[in-house]
Amino acid sequence: MYWGWVYSSYANWLGCLIGAFAGAGQMTPLASSGVKADTWAEATVAVLLISVAITSLVAVALSIWGLRRHRANDA
């Protein structure tokens, strides 16, 4: 869970940074006003941001799973 949050934080930062420098806007059309970059830049940003979404969902599920209460055994 911890490393999922760490990875998603840094991958999100890196994906946004690469997208800003390269002008990649396919994954963030509202922020980029429709600007598109080279294929390699768009693909790199897409892979990073999609992996952030998947990793974040797994980290959230693990966080919620860790917060559940255990019932005492009555046996």
matplotlib code that plots the C-alpha trace (Angstrom):
import matplotlib.pyplot as plt

x = [0.0, 2.7, 4.8, 1.6, 1.0, 4.7, 4.7, 1.5, 2.7, 6.0, 4.6, 1.8, 4.4, 6.7, 3.8, 2.6, 6.2, 6.9, 3.6, 4.3, 7.8, 6.8, 3.4, 1.6, -2.1, -4.0, -4.5, -5.3, -7.4, -8.9, -5.6, -3.8, -6.5, -6.1, -2.3, -0.7, 3.0, 5.0, 3.8, 6.6, 5.7, 2.0, 2.6, 4.9, 2.4, -0.4, 1.4, 2.4, -1.0, -2.9, -0.5, -1.2, -4.9, -4.5, -2.0, -4.1, -7.2, -5.2, -3.7, -7.2, -8.6, -5.7, -6.1, -9.8, -9.1, -6.6, -9.2, -11.7, -12.5, -11.8, -14.5, -13.4, -13.7, -16.6, -15.7]
y = [0.0, 2.4, 1.9, 2.2, 5.7, 6.6, 5.3, 7.0, 10.3, 10.4, 8.9, 11.5, 14.3, 12.8, 12.3, 15.9, 17.2, 15.4, 16.4, 20.1, 20.1, 18.1, 19.7, 16.4, 17.0, 14.0, 12.7, 16.1, 17.9, 20.5, 21.6, 21.6, 23.2, 20.4, 20.8, 17.5, 16.5, 13.7, 10.2, 9.1, 11.9, 11.2, 7.5, 8.1, 10.4, 8.0, 5.0, 7.0, 8.5, 5.2, 3.4, 6.2, 5.5, 1.8, 2.0, 4.6, 2.4, -0.5, 1.7, 3.0, -0.5, -1.7, 1.4, 0.7, -3.0, -2.0, 0.1, -2.6, -3.8, -7.3, -9.1, -10.9, -14.7, -15.8, -19.5]
z = [0.0, 1.0, -2.1, -4.2, -2.9, -3.3, -6.9, -7.9, -6.5, -8.3, -11.5, -11.6, -11.1, -13.8, -16.3, -15.8, -16.1, -19.3, -20.7, -19.9, -21.4, -24.5, -25.0, -24.7, -24.2, -25.4, -21.9, -20.5, -23.2, -20.9, -19.5, -22.9, -25.0, -27.6, -28.1, -29.2, -29.1, -30.8, -30.5, -28.1, -25.7, -25.8, -25.3, -22.3, -20.6, -21.3, -19.8, -16.7, -16.1, -16.7, -14.3, -11.8, -12.0, -11.6, -8.8, -6.9, -7.1, -5.7, -2.9, -2.0, -1.9, 0.4, 2.6, 3.1, 3.6, 6.3, 8.1, 8.6, 12.1, 13.3, 15.3, 18.4, 18.1, 20.3, 20.2]

ax = plt.figure().add_subplot(projection="3d")
ax.plot(x, y, z, "-o")
ax.set_aspect("equal")
plt.show()
